Amino acid sequence: MLPAARMAVLAVALLSAVGCVDKGKGGEGEGVAKNPTPAAAASNNATDPALNWGGTTPHDTPPVSNPLLAQAEAVMRKADPDFDRFEVNYTTGDLDRDGRDDVAIEYGVGDEGAMRHVAKSIYVLLARDGGLQVQPEATEAFSGCPVVREIVGGQLLADALEACIVPFPKTIGYYTFEWDAPRKRLRQVSEQDAEERVVMRLQQLREALLAQRKDAIDPHLRAGPAPIAPTERDKPRAAPEQIFADAALRRGFTDTVGMLSHVEFRDDGEHERKATMTTPGNGKSAERALYIDLEPGDGNSMIESDGYTYVLDASVLVRWPDPGTRGGHQVRFNLIDGDLYLSEHGAFDMDEER
């Protein structure tokens, strides 16, 4: 079973193979589609999975249980009667910091018969005394192919995908936006590429380990994200692999991440980066290393987890030595949808290939 938005893109991509494709709103094929956020998936009623994953045929629209989202749909239907013909993702939260929840909507994965490139539209609906008010289209604020994720602390988090017409696009950028009230538009406040995202997530994991915040550690110790479909969330999952229960391993990891997070990365191949540090006087056996592969599996690497298929946007390897030996310990993570998930771990020989 694939996440809904990925299946939507797959349907359009397959149809595109048999239809002529014009350059529509997506330009040279730049557009969006990817997993909806858990909050968005819970309220996403744009496609009924039992009837139609791709949105290429008419389908029934089940009622929205969240009154705010029901109101958002009514407002959007007036602004764009066809807004829910294809895939729709929602996220809610207080974007303009006035104490009331607003709504960000991302929608559209193609056109009837897939005769156009996939393109997305982004709208913000702000809560006002008279109800939600749709703001000017915000699509142009995004680089590449936007995917809205969530609204946290007055900021809209969003991703950019490499392309919109491929079934499983890689994420190439991570963005944070705030609402610029005087100009009535989204204003970008930060941008990260995959390398920067990895370093930030490693630092956050380090801080969680130092503070022994199990709730912040455990999600990274599974193979992939929690299922997004409401019907899948309560099903049994494999327990997190408690690789950091050993104090020595925990210290080795946190020390290494702390040392290497601020070291400049060097190229280690066309798509690979590395940062290393050697403790003076102990030779090669004391080398700590952080490797990031930005094209795991030559860019075609995917993983199955809890019945879902995910794209690996990067592979991350952290290594540290056992003092006085030729060996050490290593932990490998996969970057999936902007977060790190455990791939493998264990002892290693310094003379072995990574």
C-alpha positions as CSV (number, residue, x, y, z in Angstrom):
1,M,0.0,0.0,0.0
2,L,1.4,3.4,-1.0
3,P,0.7,6.7,0.7
4,A,-2.2,8.4,-1.1
5,A,-0.3,11.3,-2.7
6,R,2.4,9.1,-4.0
7,M,-0.2,6.9,-5.6
8,A,-1.9,10.0,-7.1
9,V,1.3,11.0,-8.8
10,L,1.9,7.4,-10.0
11,A,-1.5,7.4,-11.6
12,V,-0.9,10.6,-13.4
13,A,2.6,9.6,-14.5
14,L,1.3,6.3,-16.0
15,L,-1.4,8.2,-17.9
16,S,1.2,10.7,-19.1
17,A,3.1,7.9,-20.8
18,V,0.2,7.4,-23.2
19,G,-0.9,11.0,-23.6
20,C,0.9,14.0,-25.1
21,V,2.1,16.4,-22.3
22,D,1.9,20.1,-22.6
23,K,3.9,22.5,-20.5
24,G,1.3,23.8,-18.1
25,K,1.7,25.4,-14.7
26,G,4.5,23.1,-13.8
27,G,6.9,24.5,-16.4
28,E,9.5,21.9,-17.2
29,G,7.7,19.2,-15.2
30,E,8.4,20.8,-11.8
31,G,5.4,20.2,-9.5
32,V,4.5,18.4,-6.3
33,A,3.0,15.3,-4.8
34,K,4.1,13.3,-1.8
35,N,3.0,11.8,1.4
36,P,0.4,14.0,3.2
37,T,1.3,14.9,6.8
38,P,-0.4,12.8,9.5
39,A,-2.7,15.7,10.3
40,A,-3.5,16.2,6.6
41,A,-4.0,12.6,6.0
42,A,-6.5,12.3,8.8
43,S,-8.7,15.0,7.2
44,N,-8.0,14.4,3.6
45,N,-11.3,13.8,1.8
46,A,-10.3,14.7,-1.7
47,T,-10.0,11.1,-2.9
48,D,-11.8,8.1,-1.6
49,P,-9.1,5.3,-1.6
50,A,-11.8,2.6,-2.1
51,L,-12.9,4.3,-5.3
52,N,-10.1,6.3,-6.9
53,W,-6.5,7.0,-5.9
54,G,-5.6,9.1,-8.9
55,G,-8.5,11.5,-9.2
56,T,-8.8,10.7,-12.9
57,T,-12.5,9.7,-12.7
58,P,-15.5,11.1,-10.8
59,H,-15.8,9.9,-7.3
60,D,-17.8,10.4,-4.2
61,T,-16.6,12.8,-1.5
62,P,-17.2,11.7,2.0
63,P,-18.1,14.3,4.5
64,V,-15.4,16.2,6.5
65,S,-15.7,15.6,10.2
66,N,-13.5,18.6,11.2
67,P,-15.8,21.7,11.1
68,L,-12.8,24.0,10.3
69,L,-11.9,21.9,7.3
70,A,-15.5,21.7,6.2
71,Q,-15.5,25.4,6.2
72,A,-12.2,25.6,4.3
73,E,-13.7,23.3,1.6
74,A,-16.7,25.5,1.2
75,V,-14.6,28.6,0.9
76,M,-12.2,27.0,-1.6
77,R,-15.1,25.7,-3.7
78,K,-16.2,29.2,-4.3
79,A,-12.6,30.3,-5.1
80,D,-12.0,27.3,-7.4
81,P,-14.9,25.0,-8.1
82,D,-12.5,22.2,-9.2
83,F,-10.1,22.5,-6.4
84,D,-10.8,19.0,-5.0
85,R,-10.9,17.2,-8.3
86,F,-7.5,15.6,-7.6
87,E,-5.3,15.2,-4.5
88,V,-5.8,17.7,-1.6
89,N,-3.7,18.1,1.5
90,Y,-4.6,20.2,4.5
91,T,-2.7,21.5,7.5
92,T,-4.1,23.6,10.3
93,G,-2.6,25.8,12.9
94,D,-2.2,29.4,14.0
95,L,-0.2,30.9,11.2
96,D,-0.8,34.6,11.8
97,R,-0.4,34.2,15.6
98,D,-3.8,35.6,16.6
99,G,-4.8,32.7,18.7
100,R,-7.1,31.1,16.0
101,D,-6.4,28.1,13.8
102,D,-5.8,28.9,10.1
103,V,-5.7,26.5,7.2
104,A,-3.1,25.9,4.4
105,I,-4.3,23.9,1.4
106,E,-2.2,22.2,-1.3
107,Y,-4.1,20.6,-4.2
108,G,-4.0,19.4,-7.8
109,V,-1.9,16.7,-9.3
110,G,-2.8,16.9,-13.0
111,D,-5.6,17.4,-15.5
112,E,-8.2,15.1,-17.0
113,G,-6.5,12.5,-19.2
114,A,-3.1,13.7,-17.9
115,M,-2.7,16.1,-20.8
116,R,-0.8,18.6,-18.7
117,H,2.2,18.4,-16.4
118,V,1.4,17.9,-12.8
119,A,1.1,21.2,-10.8
120,K,0.1,22.2,-7.4
121,S,-1.7,25.3,-6.0
122,I,-1.2,26.6,-2.5
123,Y,-3.7,28.7,-0.6
124,V,-3.8,30.1,2.9
125,L,-7.2,30.6,4.6
126,L,-7.0,32.9,7.7
127,A,-9.5,32.8,10.6
128,R,-11.5,36.0,10.9
129,D,-14.5,37.0,12.9
130,G,-16.7,36.1,9.9
131,G,-15.0,32.8,9.3
132,L,-12.1,31.7,7.1
133,Q,-11.0,34.1,4.5
134,V,-9.0,32.9,1.5
135,Q,-5.8,34.9,0.8
136,P,-4.1,35.5,-2.6
137,E,-2.6,32.3,-4.1
138,A,0.7,31.5,-2.4
139,T,2.1,29.1,-4.9
140,E,4.7,31.5,-6.2
141,A,6.3,31.7,-2.7
142,F,7.6,28.2,-3.1
143,S,10.6,27.0,-5.1
144,G,10.3,23.8,-7.0
145,C,7.4,21.5,-6.2
146,P,5.8,22.5,-2.9
147,V,4.4,20.1,-0.3
148,V,2.8,21.6,2.8
149,R,3.7,19.7,6.0
150,E,2.4,21.4,9.1
151,I,1.9,24.7,10.9
152,V,4.0,24.9,14.1
153,G,4.7,27.9,16.3
154,G,3.3,30.3,13.7
155,Q,5.4,28.9,10.9
156,L,4.4,26.8,7.9
157,L,6.8,24.0,7.2
158,A,7.0,22.8,3.6
159,D,9.1,20.7,1.3
160,A,10.2,21.0,-2.3
161,L,10.4,17.9,-4.6
162,E,12.7,17.3,-7.5
163,A,9.9,16.8,-10.0
164,C,6.1,16.3,-10.2
165,I,5.7,13.8,-13.0
166,V,7.7,10.9,-11.5
167,P,6.0,8.4,-9.2
168,F,8.5,8.7,-6.4
169,P,10.2,12.1,-6.4
170,K,13.1,12.9,-4.0
171,T,12.9,15.8,-1.6
172,I,15.4,18.5,-2.5
173,G,14.6,21.3,-0.1
174,Y,13.0,22.0,3.3
175,Y,11.4,25.4,3.9
176,T,9.9,27.5,6.7
177,F,7.5,30.3,6.0
178,E,5.8,33.0,8.1
179,W,2.7,35.1,7.3
180,D,3.6,38.6,6.2
181,A,0.4,40.4,7.3
182,P,1.0,43.8,5.6
183,R,1.7,42.2,2.3
184,K,-0.8,39.4,2.7
185,R,1.6,36.7,1.6
186,L,3.9,34.0,2.8
187,R,7.5,35.0,3.6
188,Q,10.3,32.5,3.5
189,V,12.4,32.5,6.6
190,S,14.7,29.5,6.2
191,E,15.8,26.9,3.6
192,Q,17.7,23.7,4.0
193,D,19.1,21.2,1.6
194,A,19.4,17.5,2.4
195,E,22.9,17.8,3.9
196,E,21.8,20.6,6.2
197,R,18.7,18.7,7.2
198,V,20.7,15.6,8.2
199,V,23.0,17.7,10.4
200,M,20.1,19.4,12.1
201,R,18.3,16.1,12.7
202,L,21.5,14.5,14.1
203,Q,21.9,17.4,16.5
204,Q,18.3,17.1,17.6
205,L,18.7,13.4,18.2
206,R,21.9,14.1,20.2
207,E,20.1,16.6,22.4
208,A,17.3,14.1,23.0
209,L,19.8,11.4,24.0
210,L,21.6,13.7,26.4
211,A,18.3,14.7,28.0
212,Q,17.1,11.1,27.9
213,R,13.8,12.1,26.2
214,K,12.6,8.7,25.1
215,D,9.6,10.1,23.3
216,A,11.9,12.1,21.0
217,I,14.4,9.2,20.6
218,D,12.1,6.2,19.8
219,P,10.7,7.5,16.5
220,H,14.2,7.5,15.0
221,L,14.8,3.9,16.1
222,R,12.3,2.3,13.7
223,A,12.7,1.7,9.9
224,G,10.3,4.3,8.8
225,P,7.6,6.9,9.7
226,A,4.5,6.0,11.5
227,P,1.6,5.0,9.2
228,I,-0.4,8.0,8.1
229,A,-3.7,6.4,7.3
230,P,-6.1,6.5,10.3
231,T,-7.0,2.8,9.8
232,E,-3.3,1.9,10.0
233,R,-2.2,3.9,13.1
234,D,-3.5,1.5,15.7
235,K,-2.0,-1.6,14.2
236,P,0.9,-3.3,16.0
237,R,4.3,-2.1,15.0
238,A,7.8,-3.4,15.7
239,A,9.2,-1.9,18.9
240,P,12.0,0.7,18.5
241,E,15.4,-0.9,18.5
242,Q,17.0,0.4,21.7
243,I,20.5,0.6,20.4
244,F,21.4,3.5,22.8
245,A,20.4,1.7,26.0
246,D,24.2,0.9,26.4
247,A,25.8,4.0,28.0
248,A,29.1,3.6,26.1
249,L,27.4,3.5,22.7
250,R,25.2,6.4,23.7
251,R,28.2,8.4,24.6
252,G,30.2,7.4,21.6
253,F,27.3,8.6,19.3
254,T,26.6,11.8,21.1
255,D,30.3,12.7,21.3
256,T,30.8,12.0,17.6
257,V,27.8,14.0,16.4
258,G,28.8,16.9,18.7
259,M,32.3,17.0,17.3
260,L,31.4,16.5,13.6
261,S,28.3,18.6,13.3
262,H,30.5,21.7,13.1
263,V,33.2,20.2,10.9
264,E,33.2,21.3,7.2
265,F,32.1,18.5,4.9
266,R,34.3,17.3,2.0
267,D,33.3,15.7,-1.2
268,D,33.7,11.9,-1.0
269,G,32.4,11.1,-4.4
270,E,29.9,12.7,-6.8
271,H,27.0,12.6,-4.4
272,E,28.8,11.8,-1.1
273,R,30.0,14.0,1.7
274,K,32.2,13.2,4.7
275,A,33.4,14.9,7.9
276,T,36.1,13.2,10.0
277,M,38.1,14.0,13.1
278,T,41.1,12.1,14.6
279,T,41.9,12.3,18.3
280,P,45.6,13.5,18.6
281,G,48.0,10.7,19.5
282,N,45.7,7.8,19.0
283,G,46.2,7.4,15.3
284,K,43.6,6.1,12.8
285,S,41.8,3.9,15.4
286,A,40.5,7.1,17.0
287,E,39.0,8.5,13.8
288,R,35.4,9.6,14.1
289,A,33.4,9.9,10.8
290,L,30.1,11.1,9.5
291,Y,29.2,10.2,5.9
292,I,26.2,11.4,3.9
293,D,25.2,9.8,0.7
294,L,22.7,12.1,-1.2
295,E,22.0,9.5,-3.9
296,P,21.6,6.2,-2.1
297,G,21.1,3.4,-4.6
298,D,22.0,5.8,-7.4
299,G,19.0,7.9,-6.7
300,N,16.5,5.0,-7.1
301,S,16.6,3.7,-3.6
302,M,13.3,3.0,-1.8
303,I,12.2,1.3,1.4
304,E,9.1,-0.6,2.6
305,S,8.0,0.1,6.1
306,D,4.6,-0.9,7.7
307,G,3.2,-1.5,4.2
308,Y,4.2,1.9,2.8
309,T,6.9,2.7,0.2
310,Y,9.2,5.6,0.9
311,V,11.9,7.3,-1.0
312,L,15.3,7.5,0.6
313,D,16.5,11.1,0.2
314,A,19.9,10.4,1.9
315,S,21.8,7.7,3.7
316,V,23.7,8.7,6.9
317,L,26.5,6.8,8.5
318,V,28.0,7.7,11.9
319,R,31.2,5.9,13.1
320,W,33.3,6.1,16.2
321,P,36.2,4.1,17.5
322,D,36.8,1.8,20.5
323,P,40.0,3.3,22.0
324,G,43.1,1.2,21.5
325,T,41.5,-1.2,19.0
326,R,41.2,-1.4,15.2
327,G,37.4,-1.5,15.5
328,G,34.5,0.6,16.6
329,H,30.8,1.1,16.3
330,Q,28.6,2.5,13.5
331,V,25.0,3.5,13.1
332,R,23.3,4.1,9.7
333,F,20.1,6.1,9.3
334,N,17.9,6.8,6.3
335,L,16.5,10.3,5.6
336,I,12.8,9.9,4.8
337,D,10.4,12.7,4.5
338,G,12.8,15.0,6.3
339,D,13.5,12.8,9.3
340,L,16.0,10.1,10.3
341,Y,15.1,6.4,10.7
342,L,17.3,3.6,11.7
343,S,18.8,1.4,9.0
344,E,21.4,-0.7,10.7
345,H,24.1,-0.6,13.4
346,G,26.9,-2.8,14.8
347,A,30.6,-3.2,15.3
348,F,33.0,-2.6,12.4
349,D,36.7,-3.0,11.6
350,M,38.5,0.2,10.6
351,D,40.1,-1.6,7.7
352,E,36.7,-2.7,6.2
353,E,34.9,-0.7,3.5
354,R,31.9,1.2,4.7
